[in-house]
C-alpha cells in the first residue's frame, strides 16, 4: 500500500494536533524549547561572570596571593565535568531544546 503525500501530511498534523496523556502535543513540544531559552540565557550570564572570575583569579595568582597547582585544577576540573554531564543528561536533548538554547544565548 502506497501512502500518498496528502495522507502523510494529514497523519503528521493529526499527531501534532492530538494529545498524549491528556496534554496537547504542542505543549509537550514547546517545553524543551522554553527550557532551552532559559538555559541559554543563564549560560550567557554565567559565562560573563566566569570570565570576570578567571581574570581576577589570574591577577591574584600573578601577585602571589593565591597559588595555583595543576593537581588541584585537574581534581576539581574532573568533578565539574562530571557534574555538568549529569545535568546535561537530565535535560531533554531535542531540536527544540537546541534551537531554544541558541536563541536564549544570542538574545539573552
Secondary structure as GFF3:
##gff-version 3
##sequence-region A 1 108
A	DSSP	alpha_helix	5	16	.	.	.	ID=ss1
A	DSSP	beta_strand	19	20	.	.	.	ID=ss2
A	DSSP	beta_strand	23	24	.	.	.	ID=ss3
A	DSSP	alpha_helix	25	62	.	.	.	ID=ss4
A	DSSP	alpha_helix	70	90	.	.	.	ID=ss5
A	DSSP	alpha_helix	95	107	.	.	.	ID=ss6
###
